[in-house]
Amino acid sequence: MAQMKHLDDFLRGRIIGRLECGRTQLEVSEELRIAQSVISRLWQRFPDDVTAKRNRRSTASDLSRQLSSATGTTVSRQTMYRCLGHIGLYARRPVGCVPLTATHCRLRLTWSREHALLTPQQWSCVMLSDESRFSLQSDSRRTLIGRAPGTRYHQENTIERHRYGGAGWLVWGGIILGSRTDLHVQSVTMTGHIYRDVLLEQHVRLFWGAMGAEFLFMDDNARPHRANIVDKCLQSEDITRMDWPAYSLDLNPIEHVWDMLG
């Protein structure tokens, strides 16, 4: 029987292809007349050598063609879906994320550590706010990837994209433990004046008035939120703003609400 060092790339591909389709090592050993110990060592090395480099955006049709080319075995898309399911990979949409630099990652981690031990009582005084644009055009988000359960936010299962700026409706809202603001919907671009006159004065100020000095207001670092007139408004009302790291949409629970609404 062949030894591992004598296996060429084509034969290695035939072995791996059969194993990924659900065949046992013993079956492959008997069929290809290769020692089971050789197949076992090849399979153990396979995750390090190949899996990490696999293109998660390959479709079942792509993989079927690759398998046919490497092993001479033809399988249908449905069979390939079942094979992927056997190794824990299922077709899912990749998680959208903004591009992060090393500095962004460091600041996000620092913020998370500083706030990890806040009690439910402390969080109950924090209003988390955000705005989201609901697009009226396609955002080309029909791409599917092969993803194992529990790995949604792993880097290989995400796709970087900046916020989509096409035509649509802008929706703003705030949530706090046990309550929420009304939704504010507008078709025009958010400005510092609108943010101050409509959102802060008509929504946030009411919650601050009810809760007093313990109230904390969270918004992100969008340009209208950091306008001078907004800063002056918050200072004049003694509303404390929570520090927030840049590009940290995923840290805000309200983002999950937008996902459900969208």
Secondary structure, DSSP 8 states (H G I E B T S, - for coil): -B-GGG--HHHHHHHHHHHHTT--HHHHHHHHTB-HHHHHHHHHHHHHHTGGGS-TT--HHHHHHHHHHHHS----HHHHHHHHHHTT-EEE--EEE----HHHHHHHHHHHHHHTT--HHHHTTEEEEEEEEEESS-------EEE-TT-TTSGGGEEE-----SSEEEEEEEEETTEE---EEESS---HHHIIIIIIIIIIHHHHHHHGGG-EEE----GGGG-HHHHHHHHHTT-EE----SS-GGG-THHHHHHHH-
